[in-house]
Amino acid sequence: MITGELKSKIDRIWDAFWSGGISNPLEVIEQITYLLFIRRLDELQKLADNRTQRLGPDGVRHIYPDGDDPLGRPYSELRWSYFTGLGDPRKMYEIVGEHVFPFLRTLGGDGSAYSRHMKDARFTIPNPALLGRVVDMIDDIPMDDRDTKGDLYEYMLSKIATAGHNGQFRTPRHIINLMVEMVEPGPKDRICDPACGTAGFLVGAVEYIRRRHPAALHDPVLRDHFHQDMFHGFDFDNTMLRVGSMNMLLHGVENPAIDYRDSLGDDVSDETEAYSVILANPPFAGSLDYERTSRILQQTVKTKKTELLFLALFLRLLRNGGQAAVVVPDGVLFGSSKAHKELRRMLVEDQKLDAVVKLPGGVFKPYAGVSTAILFFTKTNSGGTGNVWFYEVKADGWSLDDKRSPLLPEAKLGPVPAEALTAEEHAKNNLPDVLARWKQRDGAERERARTEQSFCVPKDDIVAQDYDLSLNRYKEIVHEEVEHRPPAEIIAELERLESEIQQGLADLKGLL
């Protein structure tokens, strides 16, 4: 968790970009990402230098080669520690623009996600003064602690306060954490987000694994799996891929598979049943042309709706027994088209639909006001839906207006708060209750009445409702009986009041 002082430093960097002529939040993030990457390369080179001193040069991979770059400048002068120590912004600007960025674009030789996404790196900081200010401020931020790096980057991402393209918007961190806590990924899972954006879900899974399975990272096989094969993200926005891969790097994952892919348009046959966990909030962009959509997905469901196509994709990507937690617009729950009904039927009849968690309407503000829910299901290809657990989240800890202000102290926010909540505080943050009741879905929750905030619905009831999954279809509303006074008594009361008014007016008239 970053402190107010660190947040203040990031805010000042942001303000420097803004006043320096770069106001597009994504461009700000991108330029900061490059600078953080350059600083990280220098850290890796220092580690390589230390290993060479201790063990000799054999087997040690150096970031910066010996000799000069194609323009004749020594590679050693492209290091963060060199050009930040020059004390000359003009000289630094020349080195960064004319030498460091061309060097970044040639780093693809090692095949890592970071090097792939840096091949198109563009330096857009407009003048030496701004670069000097920003570099000084970034250099002043302590980056030794991995958690701090990740939290700093997450804080910067949270400052992207405008809606993205194609229906993209950032999923709040506490909603991601709730979904991860409910799915409980393990150290042997292969986790995928086919619309990964800034890799928020993958980062949530990284933190969960580190927190809940710390011993796994001491096992050589599991540690290698963690760094090389556990985390997979796809997107077709190169900026997002760059930001997402850097987000993973700063959270300590050496080589995540963050790759360019049009998840709905490309052939995914090579990824069929490749993953055991899918966590996603896919874009609700409306509709695609059939020509742009993968034929494999069209074989599953004939539709142009992206939210339905993504669900079909998840069913294909999951291996048998794999779990998914997916944010969907409300329309998926009750839409009446043939494709809507068929996908819901498949989830209920062919797979195991575990839960429908209804989210409050303002949870994605200020990006969007769309009503959403989270679907939890397990791929079985042989059915297995028994009781579907429903929960209506009425409060997530933040105000549901555009400001999204916290309603409780930080220690009482999120699905696993540092301090227990009182009943009154539960009314402001339902997420700990969601998590606690989810774990009782096969026990005490079966006994809850449908008038409660959560309850279970047998599969037969859902089938009888034509696979409608909207919570209101099953929730029972209790109307409180209100006793009214007899009409004659109310009329007498009105007549008495009228008489008093008339008498008052007469008295006032007499005084005049």
C-alpha positions in Angstrom: 0.0 0.0 0.0 1.6 3.3 -1.0 1.7 6.2 1.3 0.3 9.7 0.9 3.8 11.0 0.3 4.4 8.6 -2.6 1.0 9.4 -4.1 1.9 13.1 -3.8 5.1 12.4 -5.8 3.2 10.6 -8.5 0.6 13.4 -8.6 3.5 15.9 -9.2 4.8 13.8 -12.1 1.4 13.8 -13.6 1.0 17.5 -13.1 4.4 18.1 -14.7 3.3 16.2 -17.9 0.0 18.1 -17.9 1.7 21.5 -17.6 4.4 20.4 -20.1 1.9 19.8 -22.9 1.0 16.1 -22.6 -2.5 15.8 -21.3 -3.6 12.5 -22.8 -3.6 10.1 -19.7 -2.7 7.1 -21.8 0.3 9.0 -23.3 1.4 10.1 -19.9 1.2 6.5 -18.7 3.1 5.3 -21.7 6.0 7.8 -21.3 6.3 7.1 -17.6 6.3 3.4 -18.5 9.2 3.8 -20.8 11.2 5.8 -18.2 10.4 3.2 -15.5 11.5 0.5 -18.0 14.8 2.3 -18.7 15.4 2.6 -15.0 14.6 -1.1 -14.5 17.1 -2.0 -17.3 19.8 -0.2 -15.3 18.9 -2.1 -12.2 19.1 -5.4 -14.1 22.5 -4.4 -15.5 23.7 -3.6 -11.9 22.6 -7.1 -10.9 24.5 -8.6 -13.9 27.6 -6.6 -13.0 27.5 -7.9 -9.4 27.1 -11.5 -10.6 30.0 -11.1 -13.0 32.2 -9.8 -10.1 31.2 -12.7 -7.9 31.0 -15.6 -10.3 32.7 -14.5 -13.5 31.3 -13.6 -16.8 30.1 -17.1 -17.9 26.3 -17.4 -18.1 25.6 -13.8 -17.1 23.2 -11.9 -19.4 24.1 -8.2 -19.7 21.5 -5.7 -20.9 23.9 -3.2 -22.3 26.6 -4.7 -24.6 30.2 -3.5 -24.7 31.2 -0.9 -27.3 29.2 1.8 -29.0 25.7 2.1 -30.5 25.3 2.7 -34.3 25.7 6.4 -33.8 29.0 6.0 -31.9 27.9 6.6 -28.3 29.0 4.0 -25.8 26.2 1.8 -24.6 27.2 2.4 -21.0 26.1 6.1 -21.5 22.5 4.9 -22.3 22.0 3.7 -18.7 19.7 5.6 -16.4 22.4 6.0 -13.8 24.6 7.7 -16.4 22.4 10.2 -18.0 20.5 11.2 -14.8 23.8 12.1 -13.3 24.8 14.5 -16.1 23.0 17.5 -14.6 22.4 18.8 -18.1 18.8 18.4 -19.4 19.7 19.2 -23.0 22.4 16.5 -23.1 20.1 14.0 -21.4 17.3 14.8 -23.9 19.7 14.1 -26.8 20.8 10.8 -25.3 17.3 9.6 -24.4 15.7 10.7 -27.7 18.5 9.8 -30.2 20.1 6.8 -28.5 18.1 5.2 -25.6 14.8 4.9 -27.5 16.4 3.4 -30.7 18.2 1.0 -28.3 14.9 0.0 -26.7 13.4 -0.8 -30.0 16.2 -3.3 -30.7 15.8 -5.1 -27.4 13.5 -7.7 -28.9 16.1 -10.4 -29.2 15.4 -12.0 -25.9 11.7 -12.7 -26.9 10.3 -11.4 -23.6 6.9 -9.7 -23.4 8.6 -6.4 -22.4 11.0 -6.5 -25.3 8.3 -7.3 -27.8 6.1 -4.4 -26.7 9.1 -2.0 -26.6 9.9 -2.4 -30.3 7.5 0.4 -31.2 8.5 2.7 -28.4 8.0 6.4 -29.2 9.6 9.2 -27.3 7.1 12.1 -27.2 8.3 14.2 -24.3 8.5 17.6 -26.1 11.4 19.4 -24.5 14.5 18.9 -22.3 13.0 20.8 -19.4 10.1 18.5 -19.0 12.3 15.4 -19.3 14.6 16.8 -16.7 11.8 17.4 -14.3 10.1 14.1 -14.8 13.4 12.1 -14.6 14.3 13.8 -11.4 11.0 13.0 -9.8 11.0 9.4 -10.9 14.6 9.0 -9.6 13.4 10.3 -6.3 10.8 7.5 -5.9 12.0 4.4 -3.9 11.6 1.4 -6.2 13.4 -1.3 -4.2 10.3 -2.9 -2.8 8.3 -5.0 -5.4 5.0 -4.2 -3.7 5.7 -0.5 -3.9 6.5 -0.7 -7.6 3.3 -2.5 -8.3 1.1 -0.2 -6.1 2.7 2.9 -7.7 1.9 1.7 -11.1 -1.6 0.7 -10.1 -2.1 4.2 -8.7 -0.9 5.7 -11.9 -3.4 3.5 -13.9 -6.2 4.6 -11.6 -5.6 8.1 -12.8 -6.7 7.2 -16.3 -10.0 8.9 -15.6 -11.5 8.8 -19.1 -13.3 6.0 -20.9 -11.2 4.1 -23.3 -12.0 2.9 -26.8 -14.2 0.1 -27.8 -16.0 -0.1 -24.5 -12.8 -0.5 -22.5 -12.8 0.8 -19.0 -10.8 -0.1 -16.0 -12.2 -2.6 -13.5 -12.0 -1.2 -9.9 -9.2 -3.0 -8.0 -11.5 -4.1 -5.2 -13.9 -5.8 -7.6 -10.9 -7.6 -9.2 -9.8 -8.7 -5.8 -13.3 -10.0 -4.9 -13.4 -12.1 -8.1 -9.8 -13.5 -7.5 -10.6 -14.3 -3.8 -13.8 -16.2 -4.9 -12.0 -18.2 -7.6 -9.0 -18.9 -5.4 -6.4 -19.6 -8.1 -3.6 -22.1 -7.1 0.1 -22.2 -7.9 -0.4 -24.8 -10.7 -3.1 -22.9 -12.5 -2.7 -21.3 -16.0 -4.6 -18.0 -15.8 -5.9 -16.1 -18.8 -7.6 -12.7 -19.4 -8.4 -12.6 -23.2 -9.1 -8.9 -23.0 -6.4 -8.0 -20.5 -6.0 -4.2 -21.0 -3.7 -3.0 -18.2 -3.5 -6.6 -16.8 -5.4 -5.7 -13.7 -6.9 -9.2 -13.3 -3.5 -10.9 -13.8 -1.9 -8.6 -11.3 -4.7 -9.5 -8.8 -4.0 -13.2 -9.3 -0.2 -12.5 -8.9 -0.8 -10.9 -5.6 -3.2 -13.6 -4.5 -0.7 -16.4 -5.3 2.1 -14.5 -3.4 -0.1 -13.9 -0.4 -1.9 -17.3 -0.2 0.8 -19.7 -1.5 4.2 -18.1 -0.5 5.8 -21.6 -0.3 5.1 -22.2 -4.0 7.7 -19.6 -5.0 10.4 -21.5 -3.1 9.7 -24.6 -5.2 11.9 -24.5 -8.4 9.3 -26.0 -10.7 6.4 -23.9 -9.4 8.5 -20.8 -9.4 9.4 -21.3 -13.0 5.8 -21.9 -13.8 4.9 -18.7 -12.0 7.3 -16.6 -14.0 7.1 -18.3 -17.4 3.7 -19.9 -17.9 1.1 -19.0 -15.4 -0.1 -15.7 -16.6 -1.6 -15.0 -20.1 -3.2 -11.9 -21.4 -4.4 -10.8 -24.9 -5.3 -7.5 -26.3 -5.2 -5.7 -29.7 -4.2 -2.3 -28.3 -0.5 -2.0 -28.4 -0.5 0.7 -25.8 -2.4 -1.5 -23.4 -0.1 -4.4 -24.1 2.9 -2.2 -23.2 1.2 -0.9 -20.1 0.0 -4.3 -19.1 3.4 -6.1 -19.5 5.1 -3.3 -17.5 2.4 -3.7 -14.8 3.3 -7.4 -14.6 7.0 -6.6 -14.5 6.6 -4.2 -11.7 4.6 -6.9 -9.8 7.6 -9.2 -10.1 6.6 -11.6 -12.9 9.6 -12.2 -15.2 8.0 -13.2 -18.4 4.2 -13.1 -18.6 2.6 -14.0 -21.9 1.1 -10.6 -22.7 0.4 -10.9 -26.5 -1.3 -9.2 -29.4 -4.4 -11.0 -30.3 -7.9 -10.1 -31.6 -9.5 -12.5 -29.3 -12.8 -12.5 -31.2 -11.4 -12.5 -34.6 -8.4 -14.8 -34.6 -8.4 -18.5 -34.8 -8.1 -19.7 -31.2 -7.9 -23.4 -32.0 -4.3 -23.6 -30.6 -5.5 -22.2 -27.3 -8.5 -24.6 -26.9 -8.8 -25.9 -23.3 -5.4 -24.2 -22.5 -6.3 -22.5 -19.3 -7.7 -23.5 -15.9 -8.8 -20.1 -14.8 -10.2 -17.1 -16.7 -10.7 -13.8 -15.1 -12.1 -11.0 -17.3 -14.1 -7.9 -17.8 -14.4 -8.0 -21.6 -15.4 -4.9 -23.6 -19.1 -4.5 -24.3 -18.5 -2.8 -27.7 -21.9 -3.7 -29.2 -21.7 -5.8 -32.3 -19.1 -7.1 -34.8 -19.5 -8.1 -38.4 -19.7 -11.9 -38.9 -16.7 -11.5 -41.3 -14.6 -10.2 -38.4 -15.6 -12.9 -36.0 -13.8 -16.2 -35.6 -15.7 -19.0 -37.3 -15.0 -21.3 -34.4 -16.9 -18.9 -32.1 -19.7 -18.6 -34.5 -20.0 -22.4 -34.4 -20.6 -22.1 -30.7 -23.1 -19.3 -30.9 -24.4 -17.3 -33.9 -24.3 -13.7 -32.8 -22.6 -10.3 -33.4 -22.8 -9.3 -29.7 -19.3 -9.1 -28.2 -20.3 -9.9 -24.7 -21.8 -13.2 -25.9 -18.9 -14.0 -28.2 -16.5 -13.5 -25.3 -18.5 -16.0 -23.2 -18.3 -18.5 -26.1 -14.6 -17.8 -26.2 -14.1 -18.5 -22.5 -15.9 -21.8 -22.8 -13.5 -22.8 -25.5 -10.4 -21.6 -23.8 -11.2 -23.3 -20.4 -10.0 -26.8 -19.8 -12.4 -29.3 -18.2 -12.8 -28.4 -14.6 -11.6 -24.9 -15.2 -13.3 -21.9 -13.5 -14.3 -18.5 -14.9 -15.3 -15.3 -13.2 -16.5 -12.8 -15.8 -18.1 -9.3 -15.6 -21.1 -9.1 -18.0 -23.7 -6.4 -18.8 -27.1 -7.1 -17.3 -28.5 -7.9 -20.8 -26.6 -11.2 -20.8 -28.7 -12.3 -17.8 -32.1 -11.7 -19.4 -31.7 -10.9 -23.1 -34.4 -12.5 -25.2 -32.5 -13.2 -28.4 -31.9 -16.7 -29.5 -28.2 -16.3 -28.9 -28.7 -14.9 -25.3 -31.0 -17.8 -24.4 -28.7 -20.4 -26.0 -25.6 -19.2 -24.1 -27.5 -19.2 -20.8 -28.8 -22.7 -21.6 -25.3 -23.9 -22.3 -24.0 -22.4 -19.0 -26.8 -24.0 -17.0 -27.3 -27.4 -18.8 -23.9 -28.2 -20.4 -21.6 -26.5 -17.8 -21.9 -25.8 -14.1 -23.2 -22.3 -13.4 -22.0 -21.5 -9.8 -23.1 -17.9 -9.1 -24.6 -14.7 -10.3 -23.3 -11.6 -8.3 -25.3 -8.5 -9.1 -23.2 -5.3 -8.9 -24.5 -1.9 -8.0 -25.2 0.4 -10.9 -22.4 3.0 -10.3 -19.6 0.5 -9.7 -17.8 1.5 -13.0 -18.3 5.2 -12.7 -16.9 7.6 -13.8 -16.1 5.4 -16.9 -19.6 4.0 -17.5 -22.9 3.7 -15.8 -23.8 0.3 -17.2 -25.5 -2.2 -15.0 -23.4 -5.3 -14.6 -23.1 -8.7 -12.8 -20.4 -11.3 -12.4 -20.9 -14.8 -13.6 -19.0 -17.6 -12.0 -19.0 -20.9 -13.8 -17.1 -24.2 -14.1 -16.5 -25.9 -17.4 -17.6 -29.5 -17.3 -19.1 -30.3 -20.7 -21.4 -32.6 -18.8 -23.6 -30.3 -16.8 -23.6 -30.2 -13.0 -25.6 -27.1 -12.2 -27.5 -27.7 -9.0 -28.2 -24.6 -7.1 -27.2 -21.2 -8.4 -26.1 -18.8 -5.8 -27.3 -15.2 -6.2 -26.0 -12.1 -4.3 -27.2 -8.5 -4.7 -24.3 -6.2 -3.9 -25.8 -2.9 -2.8 -22.7 -1.1 -1.7 -19.0 -1.8 -2.5 -17.4 0.6 -0.1 -17.3 3.6 -2.4 -20.0 6.2 -3.3 -21.8 5.2 -6.5 -21.6 8.7 -8.1 -18.9 10.0 -10.4 -16.6 10.9 -7.5 -16.5 7.3 -6.2 -15.3 8.5 -2.8 -14.5 5.9 -0.1 -17.3 5.5 2.5 -15.1 3.8 5.1 -11.5 4.1 6.3 -9.0 2.2 4.1 -8.6 -0.6 6.6 -12.3 -1.4 6.1 -12.5 -1.5 2.3 -12.2 -4.3 -0.1 -13.3 -8.0 0.2 -10.7 -8.8 2.8 -10.5 -5.7 5.0 -7.7 -5.3 7.6 -10.4 -4.7 10.3 -13.7 -6.4 10.8 -16.9 -4.4 9.9 -19.8 -3.7 12.1 -23.4 -4.3 10.9 -23.7 -0.6 10.1 -20.4 -0.6 8.1 -21.6 -3.7 6.2 -24.3 -1.5 4.7 -21.5 0.6 3.2 -19.3 -2.4 2.1 -20.9 -5.7 1.2 -17.8 -7.3 -0.3 -16.6 -9.1 2.9 -20.1 -10.5 3.3 -20.1 -11.7 -0.4 -16.9 -13.6 0.2 -18.0 -15.1 3.5 -21.4 -16.2 2.1 -19.9 -17.5 -1.2 -17.9 -20.0 1.0 -21.2 -21.2 2.5 -23.1 -21.6 -0.8 -23.3 -25.3 -0.4 -24.3 -25.1 3.2 -26.1 -22.4 5.2 -26.9 -20.3 2.1 -29.3 -23.0 0.9 -31.5 -22.2 3.8 -31.7 -18.5 3.1 -35.1 -17.0 2.1 -35.4 -15.3 -1.2 -36.1 -12.1 0.6 -32.5 -12.0 1.8 -29.6 -10.3 0.1 -28.2 -13.7 -1.0 -30.0 -17.0 -1.7 -29.8 -20.1 -3.8 -32.1 -21.0 -6.7 -32.4 -24.7 -7.8 -31.7 -25.4 -11.4 -35.3 -26.5 -12.1 -36.6 -23.0 -11.2 -34.1 -21.4 -13.6 -35.2 -23.8 -16.4 -38.8 -23.0 -15.7 -38.0 -19.3 -16.2 -36.5 -20.0 -19.6 -32.9 -19.7 -18.2 -33.5 -16.1 -17.1 -30.6 -15.2 -14.7 -31.7 -11.8 -13.5 -31.8 -11.6 -9.7 -35.2 -9.9 -9.6 -36.8 -12.8 -11.4 -36.2 -14.9 -8.2 -36.0 -12.4 -5.4 -39.1 -12.0 -3.3 -40.1 -8.6 -2.1 -41.9 -8.3 1.3 -44.3 -5.5 1.4 -44.9 -4.1 4.9 -48.5 -3.8 5.8 -49.4 -0.2 6.7 -52.5 0.6 8.7 -54.3 3.8 7.7 -56.8 5.7 9.8 -60.5 5.3 8.8 -61.4 7.8 6.0 -64.1 9.4 8.2 -61.5 10.2 10.9 -59.2 11.8 8.3 -62.0 13.9 6.9 -63.0 15.1 10.4 -59.3 16.1 11.0 -59.3 18.1 7.8 -62.5 19.8 8.7 -61.1 20.8 12.1 -58.0 22.2 10.5 -60.0 24.1 7.9 -62.2 25.5 10.7 -59.1 26.7 12.6 -57.7 28.3 9.4 -61.0 30.2 8.8 -61.1 31.3 12.4 -57.5 32.5 12.2 -58.2 34.5 9.0 -61.3 36.1 10.7 -59.2 37.1 13.7 -56.5 38.6 11.5 -59.2 40.5 9.5 -60.6 41.9 12.8 -57.2 43.2 13.8 -56.9 45.1 10.5 
